[in-house]
Structures are given as structure tokens and as C-alpha cells.
Amino acid sequence: PPPPPPGGGGASRPPRGGARPVFWGGAGAPPDVRPARCGATTLGSVDRTMNVSGDSDRYASGTTFADSFEREHALRIGRAWVELRRGAWTHGFREYVYGAGHTLEQGQMDALDLLVRRDRSMRQLAERLRVEPSTATRAAQSLVDAGLAERFRSPDDGRLVLLRATPAGRARHAEVDARRSHAMALILDAFTAEERADLAGLLERLVSSIDDVCGRLDSHD
């Protein structure tokens, strides 16, 4: 069952090992965590390029999938990746985090995550999201249309238009942030404190590796 709304009665059991609440992109998120990106390709579509048969003729790699042990690891990682991206549970998870009949999309929430931290220009927003300017503009316009963000002239440079979260946007963000933090705490409760530390480190290395490989793949295009 869903937990009580923020500020309501009752409290969920804290994760084992005393893990602190995790805010996905909210106030508690590390400031420099960014999604890996290959040109205009985000992590959500990188999996379509994964080929465990290898491509040694084109790209040099120290890992070979000729070894059945390594191949099994690659297959397990690939299957988990697909389940994370397309699992049937994702619909229910979004319904819980964003609320039934939600209108926010993930890209819009990513933008709102950044705007509640500080005001940004469209260029800064696109760079921080690591997406094309047109994609950032669409996300920003959706937030403006929903009354969650607003444009204004920079007090330091009247030619510069900035974007900021409105009070309604901050309230909506706080609601979603509380729910996803609660969900993340429940998910991580299946791991010990040591396992959570290992998982965090490995995921950060995975993102860094993908980012590095994307840069090398782009250089071959």
C-alpha cells in the first residue's frame, strides 16, 4: 500500500544499515550526477547498441565474450538493463511516484529537479540535462504551461531570459521527491549497508564507462 502523504501520520521503517533518504535529483542528489549520453542518444536507448557477440574488428576492447563466463555476465547485465527500462512494474512505479493521472513526464521532472535548486537559462538547462536545446525547450515549455515554472528577465542582463520554478512547481516537486525517496528507501532495504555502498560505486563506474565509450563511438562516426 502507498505510504502516508508527506507530513501525514505514520512512518515507514528506515532502511537497514541506517541509509539516509535518497533524493533522485532533488535536494539530496549529488550535484554532478548526469546521465551518460552518446551524441543525442541517452542511456535509455544505448541498450539497443549492446551486442554481446562483440565487435572487435571496429573497436578495441580488453573484454571478450568468447569466454562463456564473461558472456553469461554480459547477458545477465543486458537482461537486467532491459527489465529496468521496460519492466511491467515501471507503470505502477510512475503512478505511485507521480500520482494517478499524472501529467509530468520524466524529462520534465528532470528539468524541475534542476530548477528548484536555482534559476537557469535555457542553455544552462540543456547543458545540465545533456540534451539537445530543442528537447530542453519542450520540457521547459511543458512546465510553464502547467504553471510549474516561469520565464523572467535576468536582473543582471535584461537580454537574458531565465527559467525558475514557481511556488506550485516547488510544491509539486516536494511531493514527488518525498514519494520517490520513500520508494528508493524501500528498494534499497533489500541490501545491506555494505552492498548499497558497492552498488553505488559500481553504478557510478557503469555510467562513467558508458560516457567514455559513447565519446569513443561518436569519434568513429
N, C-alpha and C positions, 0 to 999 in steps of 0.2 A: 504493500500500500504506500501511497505517496506520503512523505514526511509532513509534519505541520508546516504551514507557511512561515516565512521569516518573521520572527517576533512572536509566533504563536506559542501555545503551551506544549510541553513535552520536549524531549531532547533525544537525539539518536545516540547510539553507543559509539564512542570515539574509536577510530581505527586502532588495531593492535600496534604496540610499539610507540604509541604517542605521536603518530604522524599528524602534523598540523594540517588544517584545511588547505585544500589546493584550489586555487582560483585559475580557471582556464582563460588566461588572457585578461583577467581582472586585476584588481589592485595588488594581489599577491603574486602575480606572474613575474618571472624573471624578465627584465626589460629587453633583453636582446635575443629572446627565443623567436625565431622567424621560420616560416615554412620553407623547406627547400624548394627550389624552382629551377627548371630547365627551360630557359628562354621564356615562352609563355605557358609552359607546362608545369602544373603544380603537382604535389605529391599524390593527389587523388587520381591522376592519370598516368603517373610514372609506371605503375604496375603493369600497364599494357606493354611496356618495353622489356619487362623482365623475361629472360629466356634462359632456363637452366641448362640448355644444351650448350651454352657458351657461344662466343663469337670471337674466338682467338685470332682469326685472320685480320680482324679490323682493330680490336682493342687489346692491348697487352694487359694481362692480369695475373696475379700470383695465385689466384684461386681457380682450381679446375673442378668441373663437375663430373669428370671421368671417374673419380673415386666415388663409390656408391654411398659411403658415409657422408661425404660433403654434399652429394646430390640430395640425399634424404633431408639434410638440414635445410638446403635451399628450397626444397618442395614444401617443407613444413612452414618455413617463413613466408613463402609465397601464398600458401593457403590461408595462413593467419592474416596476411595483408588483405586478401580478398574479403575475408569474413569481417574484418574491421571496417572495410569500405562499403560493403554491400550487404552485410548481415541483416537478417529479417528483424533483429532486435533494434536496429537503428531508428526505425519509425517510432516505436514506442518510447525510445530514449528521447528523441526530439520532442515528442508530445509531452513528456514529463518536464524536460528542461525548459522548453519554450511555452508550454501550456497548450491545451487543446484548442484547435483552430488558430494556432499561432500564424502570424504573418511574417515574422522575422526569418530570414534565411541565414545560413552560417556566415556567408561573406559579409552580410550587413552587420551581424553580431561582431565579427572580427573588427569591422570599422568602428563600431560603437565602443568596443573594448579600448581602442586607442584614443577615441575622443573623450572618454571620461577621465583619462589621465591628463590630457592637455589639448588645447586648441591646435589645429593643424591646417596647413594649406592643402589643396588637392594634390599638389606634387609630393608633399611630405607624406600624405596618407598613402598614395600609390607606392612610394618607395618603401614605406614601413610595412605595407601589406605584401610588397614584392609582387605586384600585379601590374598589368598594363593600365595607363591612366584612364582609358575608357571604362575599364572594369571598376576601378575605384570611383569614378564619376557616377556610374549606375548605382553602386551601393550607397553612395552619399545621397544621391537624389531620392532613393527609396526611404532613407532615414528622414530626410527633410519633409517628404510628402507625408510621412507618418507622424510628423511632429516630434521626432526624437532627436533631431539635430537642426541647426540653423546656420545660415551663412551670415557673415558680417565683415565689415571693412577693418583691416588691421589699424589699430590706433597709431602705430609707428609708420605705416606706409599705406596711405589711402588707396593705392593702386592694387594692393594685395587683398584678395578675398580669402578669409579663413572660415573654417568649419568648427563648430563646437556643439557639444551635447546640450540639449535643453533640460530643464528640470524633469520633464516627463521622460526624456531619454535616460537620465541618471537613475530615476526610479525604476524604469523597466530593466535597465542593466543590473541594478542591485538585486532585483527579484530573480532574474535568470542566473546571475552569478551565485546566489545562495543555493539555488537548486542544483546547479552543475557541480558545485563544491561538495554538496551533500552526496551526490551520486558518485563522484570520484572517491570520496572517503569510503563509501560502501564497496566500491570496486577494489580499492587497494587494501581493504580489510582482509582480503583473501591471501595477502602476502605478509611475511614478517618484515620488521624494520630493515633487516639486512637485505632481504630480497627487493624491497622497494628502492633501496639505495642502488643496488645492482641494476634494477630495471631502469631507473632514471639515467644512470650513466650509459647503459647500452643504447637506450633510445636516443640520447643526445649524440652518441657516436654514429648511430644509424643515420640521423638527419644530416650530420656533418659529412658523412661518407656520400650520401645521395647528392648533397650540394656539390661536393667535389667532383663526383662522376658526371653530374649534369654539366658542369663547366667544361669538362673534357669532351663530353659528347657534343656539346654545342660547338666546340672548336673544330670538330670534324665536318660540320655541316657547310 
